[in-house]
Amino acid sequence: MSVRTAFAGMRRVADVVFRAGCPDCRARFELGASALRLAIGGSSRTTFYSFTCPECGASVRKPAGERIVELLTGGGVRTLRLHSTL
């Protein structure tokens, strides 16, 4: 089966949006996957997601547990895998 046949009749998939909040200005907003970055480290302390607040311009970094990692990767957020330097 070709790709064309497999996806025949499909329409454009809706963009995924994520709800977020800024700890600096307390604004609440929605961000597309392209506005977020996910860094997966060797431990829970080094796994986080980040974005720039669209209201105040602050750089925001928040921890990402397993469920958050699953949601962000499933929603198309770009991921950076951090490697240990052992």
N, C-alpha and C positions, 0 to 999 in steps of 0.2 A: 504494500500500500504506500502510495506516495504521500508526502507532506501535504500537498495540495488537496488530495482526496480526504485525508484525515481531518483537515481543518475546513473543509468545504462547508459553507453556510454559517461559519462562525463570524460573529461581528467583533468589533473592537472591544477588548476587555477594559472595564472601567479601571481608572487609576486608583491605587490604594492610597488612602490617607491615614495618618496617625495623629491622634490627639496628643498634645504635649503642653507643657507649662514651663514658664521661665521662673526660676527661683529668685532672680534679681528684681524684675518689675512685676511679677505675679500675673502676667498676662497668660491667657489660655488661648490656644489656637490649634489649627490642623496643619500638618505638614505632609507634603508628598514624599515618596520614597527617595527622590533625588536630593531632598534637603537634609537627609539624615546620613550619618556614617556610623558603622558598627565596627568596633575593634574587639577581636576575640583573642584573649591572652591565655596564658598557661594556667590561670586560676580565676576564681570569681572576682578577686580583687583587681585583676588586670583586664577584665572584660567590661566594656562600656559602650554606650552610644553617645553621639554628640550631634549638635546642631547649633545654628546661630538664631537667636531670638529675632523674629521679624519685627517686633515692636521696639526693642531697645538696642538691638545689635550685639548683645552679650553672647559670648561663647559659652555654651552650656554642655556639661559632661555629666552623664548619669550612669550609675551601675546597671548592668544588664544581666539578669539571671537567665536560667535556661529557657523559661517561657518567653521572655522578651526577645532573646536571640532567635527563637523559633518563629515568632511573629514577624520580626524585622526581616529575617532572611526570606521567609515565605512571601513577604510583601515587596521584595525586590530591592531592599536597601543594600547599597554597596558595602562589602565586608572586607576588612583588613585583618589578616591573621598575623598576630604578633608571635615571634619566635624567641625562645629563651636563648641566652648567650652563654650556655654551659660549655 
